[in-house]
């Protein structure tokens, strides 16, 4: 299930889980901080002001008590009245402070202590209610007795204030303990959540690293085998999911299959090319042998022409032996006609062989073009592979640090594609040379055919001339009176025949040169075919 998800969905799912965990953790932190905020507000807005107020009330009641004793020490009535007025103001303020403090009470024990404070304060005011009158009347001893009688109530009031202060101190300690506990809990929770998130991220990193690295390793092994020429390597596709790595593996397998098919086709074409080159080489050898035979026959004809010319000269000098010379000339003419017939037949056979050679070279040119088309297919595959590797490198760059290994593998795949393109370039160069040599062989064959056609025409002319000589020689016996003129004419004809024989000899040499060029071209084609076959043997197609 996981390996069939795309890499983007895998990362989305992982970071979504991390995001959900962070949101939950943030909500928990917000809740704890809100509780700490409430405790802090309770401490600053309620507990601490209450403690300060209780301390102020304790100090204020002591001050009232001190002023009451102090008023007894003044002898001036006016000063005593002034002090009594201040005491009365402080008492009213103290009563209002108690009423205000009562509004801030929350807990029962706090209310119970405050109730005792309020009762003791009321009782104290009742016990000293006559104190101002005694002081104003000058009855200081009676006023002092009133203060002495109220000392117990004052002590109870001070004790109640002390209890309230101690209770507030307990609240402070409780708030402090609660806030420290919350801070400790939040700290431990933060540490635990951070450790859990780190552990989860490590697990995610390991899982996703394996999900990416293992398929890349398999594809890299296949690419390495292809780079070494081993096209029989089988990639275990079942170990790779249907994500981007699976698409890369499918593309690599398709490239391997296409390359294997291409190599098989190239090997078959090279084998066929070798056979064609051997056939062309055999035809060229036959052509060369025919040209040698033709040159030999032309030499014989030239010798015959020289003998005939000598015979004509003898006939001109010795008319008595004209009959015998005519018979010999007739016999030699017949032999020359037969030789020329054989020569013409040989030349025509050579012409037919050269036409077949031209057809074979044309087929070779067509087959080399088919090989070029196959090489174009290899180049297209290499370009597609290079494009896939470039896309993989872009995705790796987007992935950042986690995609660095993938970027290295993508660069290796792109290097492989470049090497494949270089190999196709070498094959294209070899094929172009092969086509050039095939074109040269075809042109040489065409020129040889044209030369041979000229030889055929000249052979026909020579045949006609020899037959004319034969006819002339047969008439020599009957034309004894015309021997001198006939000998002159015969001498001219012999000269013409010599020139024709020389032209035939020159044409034969040209044809022989063309045959040698054809043989050389066939040798070069054979070497190119062997070089291409050696290059193809670097690839292993089966186990």
C-alpha positions in Angstrom: 0.0 0.0 0.0 2.7 2.5 1.1 5.1 1.7 -1.8 2.4 2.2 -4.4 1.8 5.8 -3.2 3.5 8.6 -5.1 6.5 10.2 -3.4 4.6 13.5 -3.0 1.7 11.7 -1.3 4.1 9.9 1.0 5.7 13.2 2.1 2.3 14.9 2.4 1.0 12.1 4.7 4.1 12.2 6.8 4.1 16.0 7.3 0.4 16.0 7.8 0.8 13.6 10.7 3.6 15.8 12.1 1.3 18.9 11.6 -1.6 17.2 13.5 0.8 16.3 16.3 2.1 19.9 16.4 -1.5 21.3 16.5 -2.5 18.9 19.3 0.7 19.8 21.2 0.0 23.5 20.7 -3.5 23.2 22.0 -2.3 21.4 25.1 0.4 24.1 25.6 -2.3 26.8 25.2 -4.5 25.1 27.8 -1.7 24.8 30.3 -0.5 28.4 29.7 -4.1 29.5 30.2 -4.2 27.7 33.5 -0.9 29.3 34.5 -2.3 32.7 33.5 -5.4 32.2 35.7 -3.2 31.2 38.6 -1.0 34.2 38.0 -3.9 36.6 37.8 -5.4 35.1 41.0 -2.0 35.7 42.7 -1.5 39.2 41.4 -5.1 40.4 41.5 -6.5 38.6 44.6 -4.0 36.9 46.9 -1.2 39.4 46.9 -3.5 42.5 47.3 -5.3 40.6 50.1 -2.0 40.0 51.9 -1.0 43.6 51.5 -4.4 44.8 52.7 -4.2 42.5 55.8 -0.8 43.8 56.6 -2.0 47.4 56.2 -5.0 46.7 58.4 -2.7 45.2 61.1 -0.4 48.3 60.9 -3.4 50.6 60.9 -5.0 49.1 64.1 -1.7 49.3 65.9 -1.4 53.0 64.8 -4.9 53.7 66.1 -4.0 52.0 69.4 -0.8 54.0 69.7 -2.5 57.3 69.0 -5.1 56.5 71.7 -2.3 56.1 74.2 -0.5 59.1 72.8 -3.5 61.4 73.3 -3.2 60.8 77.1 0.2 62.4 77.1 -0.9 65.8 75.8 -1.8 68.4 78.4 -3.2 70.9 75.9 -6.9 70.2 75.3 -6.7 71.6 71.8 -4.0 69.1 70.9 -6.0 66.3 72.5 -9.1 67.2 70.4 -6.9 67.2 67.2 -5.5 63.8 68.0 -9.0 62.5 68.7 -10.2 63.8 65.4 -7.4 62.0 63.6 -8.3 58.8 65.5 -11.9 59.1 64.5 -11.0 59.5 60.8 -8.7 56.5 61.0 -11.5 54.4 62.6 -13.9 55.3 59.8 -11.3 54.5 57.2 -10.6 51.2 58.9 -14.3 50.3 58.9 -14.6 51.2 55.2 -11.4 49.1 54.4 -13.0 46.1 56.2 -16.2 46.5 54.2 -14.2 46.6 51.0 -12.1 43.6 51.9 -15.2 41.6 52.7 -16.2 41.9 49.0 -13.0 40.0 48.0 -13.6 36.9 50.1 -14.0 33.6 48.3 -13.2 30.7 50.7 -15.1 29.7 53.9 -12.1 29.6 56.2 -11.2 33.1 54.9 -14.8 34.3 55.6 -14.7 32.7 59.1 -11.5 34.5 60.1 -12.8 37.8 58.7 -16.0 37.3 60.7 -13.9 37.2 63.9 -12.0 40.2 62.8 -15.2 42.2 62.1 -16.7 41.1 65.5 -13.6 42.0 67.4 -13.4 45.3 65.7 -17.0 46.1 66.5 -16.5 44.9 70.1 -13.4 47.1 70.4 -15.2 50.1 69.2 -18.0 49.5 71.7 -15.4 49.1 74.6 -13.7 52.4 73.7 -16.8 54.4 72.7 -16.6 56.5 76.0 -12.8 57.1 75.5 -13.1 60.4 73.5 -15.6 61.9 76.0 -13.3 61.1 79.0 -10.3 62.6 77.2 -12.2 65.8 76.3 -13.5 66.1 79.9 -9.9 65.7 81.1 -10.6 62.4 82.9 -7.4 60.9 81.6 -7.2 58.2 84.3 -10.7 57.0 83.4 -9.7 57.1 79.7 -6.6 55.0 80.5 -8.7 52.5 82.3 -11.0 52.2 79.3 -7.9 51.4 77.1 -6.7 48.9 79.6 -10.1 47.1 79.7 -10.1 46.9 75.8 -6.6 45.4 75.6 -8.0 41.8 75.5 -10.3 42.7 72.6 -7.5 44.4 70.9 -5.4 41.3 71.3 -8.1 39.1 69.8 -8.4 41.5 66.9 -4.6 41.5 66.3 -4.6 37.7 66.6 -7.4 37.4 64.0 -5.5 39.7 61.6 -2.4 37.5 62.2 -4.5 34.4 61.3 -5.8 36.1 58.2 -2.2 37.0 57.2 -1.0 33.4 57.8 -4.0 32.2 55.7 -3.0 34.5 52.9 0.6 33.3 53.1 -0.7 29.8 52.7 -2.6 30.9 49.6 0.7 32.4 48.3 2.5 29.1 48.9 -0.3 27.2 47.3 -0.3 29.4 44.2 3.4 29.1 44.0 3.3 25.3 44.3 0.5 25.1 41.7 2.4 27.3 39.2 5.6 25.4 39.7 3.8 22.1 39.2 2.2 23.4 36.0 5.5 24.7 34.7 7.2 21.3 35.5 4.3 19.4 33.8 4.4 21.6 30.7 8.2 21.3 30.5 8.1 17.5 30.8 5.3 17.4 28.3 7.2 19.6 25.8 10.3 17.4 26.2 8.2 14.2 25.7 6.4 15.5 22.7 9.6 16.8 21.2 11.3 13.4 21.7 8.2 11.7 20.2 8.2 14.0 17.2 12.0 13.5 16.7 11.5 9.7 16.9 8.6 9.9 14.5 10.6 12.0 12.1 13.5 9.5 12.3 11.2 6.6 11.6 9.7 8.6 8.6 13.2 9.4 7.4 14.3 5.8 7.5 11.1 4.5 5.9 11.1 7.0 3.1 14.8 6.7 2.6 14.4 3.0 2.1 11.4 3.5 -0.2 13.5 5.7 -2.4 17.0 4.4 -2.1 16.2 0.7 -2.7 14.3 1.2 -6.0 17.0 3.6 -7.1 19.7 1.0 -6.3 17.9 -1.6 -8.4 17.5 0.8 -11.3 21.2 1.9 -10.9 22.3 -1.8 -11.0 20.3 -2.3 -14.2 21.7 0.9 -15.8 25.3 -0.2 -14.8 24.7 -3.5 -16.5 23.4 -1.8 -19.6 26.4 0.5 -19.6 28.7 -2.6 -19.5 26.8 -4.1 -22.5 24.8 -6.7 -20.5 21.3 -6.4 -21.9 20.3 -9.8 -20.4 20.1 -8.2 -16.8 16.6 -8.7 -15.4 15.2 -6.0 -13.0 13.0 -7.4 -10.3 10.0 -5.1 -10.8 8.0 -6.7 -7.9 10.4 -5.0 -5.4 9.4 -1.5 -6.7 6.0 0.1 -6.2 3.9 2.1 -8.7 5.2 5.5 -7.7 7.7 7.7 -9.5 10.4 5.1 -8.8 8.2 2.5 -10.5 7.8 4.8 -13.5 11.5 5.2 -13.7 12.0 1.5 -13.5 9.4 0.9 -16.3 11.2 3.5 -18.5 14.5 1.8 -17.8 13.1 -1.6 -18.7 11.5 -0.2 -21.9 14.8 1.4 -22.8 16.6 -2.0 -22.2 14.1 -3.9 -24.4 14.3 -1.3 -27.2 18.1 -1.3 -27.1 18.1 -5.1 -27.1 15.8 -5.2 -30.2 17.9 -2.5 -31.9 21.1 -4.4 -31.3 19.6 -7.6 -32.7 18.4 -5.7 -35.8 21.9 -4.2 -36.2 23.6 -7.5 -35.9 21.3 -9.1 -38.5 21.9 -6.1 -40.8 25.7 -6.4 -40.3 25.5 -10.1 -41.1 23.6 -9.4 -44.3 26.0 -6.7 -45.2 28.9 -9.0 -44.8 27.3 -11.5 -47.1 26.6 -8.8 -49.7 30.2 -7.6 -49.5 31.5 -11.1 -50.1 29.3 -11.5 -53.1 30.4 -8.1 -54.5 34.0 -9.1 -53.9 33.6 -12.4 -55.8 32.0 -10.5 -58.7 34.9 -8.1 -58.7 37.4 -11.0 -58.8 35.5 -12.5 -61.7 35.5 -9.1 -63.5 39.3 -8.8 -62.9 39.9 -12.3 -64.3 37.7 -11.5 -67.3 39.7 -8.4 -68.0 43.0 -10.3 -67.9 41.6 -12.8 -70.3 40.4 -10.0 -72.6 43.8 -8.4 -72.5 45.4 -11.7 -73.4 43.1 -12.1 -76.4 43.6 -8.5 -77.5 47.3 -9.2 -77.4 46.8 -12.3 -79.7 44.7 -10.1 -82.0 47.4 -7.5 -82.1 49.9 -10.2 -82.9 47.6 -11.5 -85.7 47.3 -8.0 -87.1 51.1 -7.7 -87.2 51.4 -11.0 -88.9 48.7 -10.0 -91.4 50.5 -6.7 -92.1 53.8 -8.5 -92.7 51.9 -10.9 -95.0 50.4 -8.1 -96.9 53.9 -6.6 -97.3 55.2 -9.9 -98.6 52.3 -10.1 -101.0 53.1 -6.7 -102.3 56.7 -7.7 -102.8 56.1 -11.1 -104.2 53.0 -11.4 -106.3 53.9 -15.0 -107.2 53.2 -16.1 -103.6 50.0 -14.1 -103.4 47.7 -17.1 -103.6 49.5 -18.9 -100.8 49.6 -15.7 -98.8 45.9 -15.1 -99.5 45.1 -18.6 -98.2 47.1 -18.0 -95.1 45.6 -14.6 -94.6 42.1 -16.2 -95.0 42.9 -18.8 -92.4 44.3 -16.2 -90.0 41.3 -14.0 -90.6 38.9 -16.8 -89.6 41.0 -17.4 -86.5 40.9 -13.6 -85.7 37.1 -13.6 -86.2 36.7 -16.5 -83.8 38.9 -14.7 -81.3 37.0 -11.5 -81.6 33.7 -13.5 -81.2 35.1 -15.0 -77.9 36.3 -11.5 -76.8 32.9 -9.9 -77.5 31.1 -12.7 -75.6 33.5 -12.3 -72.6 33.0 -8.6 -72.6 29.2 -9.0 -72.6 29.5 -11.4 -69.7 31.6 -8.9 -67.8 29.0 -6.2 -68.5 26.2 -8.5 -67.1 28.3 -9.2 -64.0 29.0 -5.5 -63.4 25.3 -4.7 -63.6 24.7 -7.3 -61.0 27.4 -5.8 -58.9 25.7 -2.3 -59.2 22.4 -3.8 -58.0 24.1 -5.4 -55.1 25.8 -2.1 -54.1 22.4 -0.4 -54.4 20.9 -2.9 -52.0 23.9 -2.4 -49.7 23.2 1.4 -49.7 19.5 0.8 -48.9 20.4 -1.6 -46.0 22.8 1.0 -44.6 20.0 3.6 -44.6 17.8 1.1 -42.7 20.6 0.8 -40.2 20.7 4.6 -39.9 17.0 4.6 -39.1 17.6 2.1 -36.3 20.4 4.4 -34.9 17.9 7.3 -34.9 15.6 5.2 -32.7 18.5 4.6 -30.3 19.2 8.3 -30.3 15.6 9.1 -29.5 15.6 6.6 -26.6 18.8 8.1 -25.2 17.3 11.6 -25.4 14.1 10.5 -23.6 16.3 8.9 -20.9 18.3 12.1 -20.6 15.0 14.0 -20.2 13.8 11.6 -17.5 17.1 12.0 -15.6 16.9 15.8 -15.9 13.3 15.7 -14.4 14.6 13.4 -11.6 17.4 15.9 -10.8 14.9 18.8 -10.7 12.7 16.8 -8.3 15.8 15.9 -6.2 16.7 19.6 -6.0 13.2 20.4 -4.8 13.5 17.7 -2.2 16.6 19.5 -0.7 18.9 17.5 1.5 16.8 14.3 1.4 16.9 14.2 -2.4 20.7 14.5 -2.7 21.2 10.7 -3.2 18.4 10.8 -5.8 20.2 13.7 -7.6 23.4 11.6 -7.8 21.6 8.6 -9.3 19.8 10.9 -11.7 23.1 12.4 -12.8 24.5 8.8 -13.4 21.4 7.9 -15.5 22.0 11.1 -17.6 25.7 10.2 -18.0 24.6 6.8 -19.3 22.2 8.4 -21.8 25.1 10.6 -22.9 27.3 7.6 -23.5 24.5 5.9 -25.4 24.3 9.0 -27.6 28.0 9.0 -28.2 27.8 5.3 -29.2 25.0 6.1 -31.6 27.2 8.9 -33.0 30.0 6.4 -33.6 27.6 4.0 -35.3 26.2 6.8 -37.5 29.8 7.8 -38.5 30.5 4.2 -39.5 27.3 3.9 -41.4 28.0 7.2 -43.2 31.4 5.9 -44.2 29.8 2.7 -45.4 27.3 4.7 -47.5 30.1 6.7 -49.0 32.1 3.6 -50.0 28.9 2.0 -51.3 28.3 5.1 -53.4 31.9 5.0 -54.7 31.5 1.3 -55.6 28.2 2.0 -57.4 29.8 4.9 -59.4 32.9 2.7 -60.2 30.6 -0.1 -61.3 28.6 2.3 -63.5 31.8 3.6 -65.1 33.0 0.0 -65.7 29.6 -0.9 -67.4 30.0 2.1 -69.7 33.6 1.1 -70.6 32.5 -2.5 -71.2 29.7 -1.3 -73.5 32.3 0.7 -75.4 34.4 -2.5 -75.6 31.5 -4.4 -77.0 30.9 -1.8 -79.6 34.6 -1.8 -80.6 34.6 -5.6 -80.6 31.7 -5.6 -83.0 33.5 -3.2 -85.2 36.6 -5.3 -85.0 34.5 -8.4 -85.8 33.1 -6.7 -88.9 36.6 -5.6 -89.9 38.0 -9.1 -89.6 35.1 -10.5 -91.6 35.8 -7.9 -94.2 39.5 -9.0 -94.2 38.3 -12.6 -94.6 36.2 -11.7 -97.6 39.0 -9.7 -99.0 41.5 -12.5 -98.6 39.2 -15.0 -100.2 39.0 -12.7 -103.2 42.8 -12.3 -103.4 43.2 -15.4 -105.5 40.6 -14.1 -108.0 41.9 -10.6 -108.0 45.6 -11.2 -108.9 45.6 -8.2 -111.2 44.6 -6.0 -108.3 47.1 -7.4 -105.8 49.1 -4.1 -105.6 46.1 -1.9 -105.0 44.6 -4.6 -102.7 47.8 -4.9 -100.8 47.8 -1.1 -100.3 44.2 -1.2 -99.1 45.0 -4.2 -96.9 47.8 -2.3 -95.4 45.6 0.6 -94.5 43.0 -1.8 -93.1 45.7 -3.4 -91.0 46.8 -0.1 -89.6 43.1 0.7 -88.7 42.8 -2.7 -87.0 46.0 -2.0 -85.0 44.6 1.3 -83.8 41.3 -0.4 -82.9 43.1 -3.1 -81.1 45.1 -0.5 -79.1 41.8 1.2 -78.2 40.3 -2.1 -77.1 43.4 -2.7 -75.0 43.2 0.7 -73.4 39.5 0.1 -72.6 40.3 -3.3 -71.1 42.9 -1.7 -68.9 40.3 0.9 -67.7 37.8 -1.9 -67.0 40.5 -3.8 -65.0 41.3 -0.6 -63.0 37.5 -0.2 -62.2 37.4 -3.8 -61.1 40.4 -3.2 -58.8 38.7 -0.2 -57.3 35.5 -2.2 -56.8 37.5 -4.9 -55.1 39.2 -2.3 -52.9 35.8 -0.8 -52.0 34.5 -4.2 -51.1 37.5 -4.8 -48.9 36.9 -1.5 -47.1 33.2 -2.4 -46.7 34.2 -5.7 -45.3 36.4 -4.0 -42.7 33.7 -1.6 -41.8 31.2 -4.5 -41.4 33.7 -6.3 -39.2 34.3 -3.2 -37.1 30.5 -2.7 -36.6 30.1 -6.4 -35.8 32.9 -6.1 -33.2 31.2 -3.1 -31.7 27.9 -5.0 -31.4 29.6 -8.0 -29.8 30.2 -5.9 -26.7 26.5 -6.2 -25.9 25.3 -9.4 -24.3 21.6 -10.1 -25.2 20.9 -13.4 -23.4 22.1 -15.1 -20.2 
